[in-house]
Amino acid sequence: METEEFIFTIFFLTLGPIKIIPAFANLTQAMELKFKRELAIKGIAIATAICLYVFLLGRNLVDKYHISLEAIEIAGGLVLLISALNGIFPTS
């Protein structure tokens, strides 16, 4: 079974928060600095809340519904595969 540190590291690397910086800069280049800061802080707060929710309540839900770690790994892999395929073959 994987440790929480390893899972967090893979989660962090997979989501790639560093990749979001250029998109944020491009979308907000015409905005004033105060708005950019407020938007960034709101985004960080929402992302942190979601991560904490999943981290704190996720284990209880997994135990309650008897979901194996292997099933979660397969589901995560499928989500990443579908996401990659959507990036390679866009629909529109």
Secondary structure in CASP SS format (residue, H / E / C, confidence):
PFRMAT SS
TARGET T0000
AUTHOR 0000-0000-0000
METHOD secondary structure of the structure
MODEL  1
M C 1.00
E C 1.00
T C 1.00
E H 1.00
E H 1.00
F H 1.00
I H 1.00
F H 1.00
T H 1.00
I H 1.00
F H 1.00
F H 1.00
L H 1.00
T H 1.00
L H 1.00
G C 1.00
P H 1.00
I H 1.00
K H 1.00
I H 1.00
I H 1.00
P H 1.00
A H 1.00
F H 1.00
A H 1.00
N H 1.00
L H 1.00
T C 1.00
Q C 1.00
A C 1.00
M C 1.00
E C 1.00
L H 1.00
K H 1.00
F H 1.00
K H 1.00
R H 1.00
E H 1.00
L H 1.00
A H 1.00
I H 1.00
K H 1.00
G H 1.00
I H 1.00
A H 1.00
I H 1.00
A H 1.00
T H 1.00
A H 1.00
I H 1.00
C H 1.00
L H 1.00
Y H 1.00
V H 1.00
F H 1.00
L H 1.00
L H 1.00
G H 1.00
R H 1.00
N H 1.00
L H 1.00
V H 1.00
D H 1.00
K H 1.00
Y C 1.00
H C 1.00
I C 1.00
S C 1.00
L H 1.00
E H 1.00
A H 1.00
I H 1.00
E H 1.00
I H 1.00
A H 1.00
G H 1.00
G H 1.00
L H 1.00
V H 1.00
L H 1.00
L H 1.00
I H 1.00
S H 1.00
A H 1.00
L H 1.00
N H 1.00
G H 1.00
I H 1.00
F C 1.00
P C 1.00
T C 1.00
S C 1.00
END
